């Protein structure tokens, strides 16, 4: 079975800070960026260590506002 590696990007200005994506990440790299505030006034979600992303797409599937994009690479 092939493993996947992923690259996650966020449309941070559309993020409403619900944190649903942080709860479903199996490697716990999706976090809320408490040091920044987006144009809507929320702390946006971000990835802490992109090198650990396994490309599972859980975060993107959970996001109600289609803020997250995951690109998968099979290795």
Buried (B, 14 or more C-beta within 10 A) or exposed (E): EEEBBBBBBBBBEBBBBBBBBBEBBEEEBBBBBEEEEBEEEBBBBBBEEEEEBBBBBBBBEBBEEEBBBBEBEEE
